[in-house]
Amino acid sequence: MDKTLQTMIGNMPEKIGKSLEEWKVILKTKGFAKHGEAMKFLKGEHGVTHGFANTIAALSKDTRDSPDDMVSNQYRRFKTYLRQVD
């Protein structure tokens, strides 16, 4: 993680009232499917600035998917014609 991002995360409690982990919990309860939905919520409901909202939304995504889940998600809605034929 670069120094700028570390500084931004460290400043969250002072600047926007909650730590990154607290924001992650809030977003997880909402279950937003899209990055923009999370940003709109953070900015509209909590008054979070664009930069912080973007960072929180990006870092709140659950990245613990298995490789198989990631492939399925990639082709789930659009590009289904590119899936391997079994």
GIURQUI-V222790 format. One record per backbone hydrogen bond with DSSP energy under -1.0 kcal/mol. NH is the residue of the N-H (numbers start at 0). CO is the residue of the C=O. E is the energy in kcal/mol with one decimal. If there is no record, write none. Layout:
# GIURQUI-V222790
((NH;CO;E) (NH;CO;E))
This chain:
# GIURQUI-V222790
((5;1;-2.2) (6;2;-2.4) (7;3;-2.4) (8;4;-2.6) (9;5;-2.4) (10;6;-1.8) (14;10;-2.9) (15;11;-3.0) (22;18;-2.2) (23;19;-2.5) (24;20;-1.8) (25;21;-1.9) (26;22;-2.6) (27;23;-2.4) (28;24;-1.7) (30;26;-1.8) (37;33;-1.6) (38;34;-2.3) (39;35;-2.6) (40;36;-2.2) (41;37;-2.6) (42;38;-2.7) (43;39;-2.9) (44;40;-2.7) (47;41;-2.0) (52;48;-2.9) (53;49;-2.7) (54;50;-2.0) (55;51;-2.9) (56;52;-2.6) (57;53;-2.3) (58;54;-2.5) (59;55;-1.2) (69;65;-2.3) (70;66;-1.9) (71;67;-2.4) (72;68;-2.8) (73;69;-2.0) (74;70;-1.6) (79;77;-3.2) (81;78;-2.0) (82;79;-1.4))
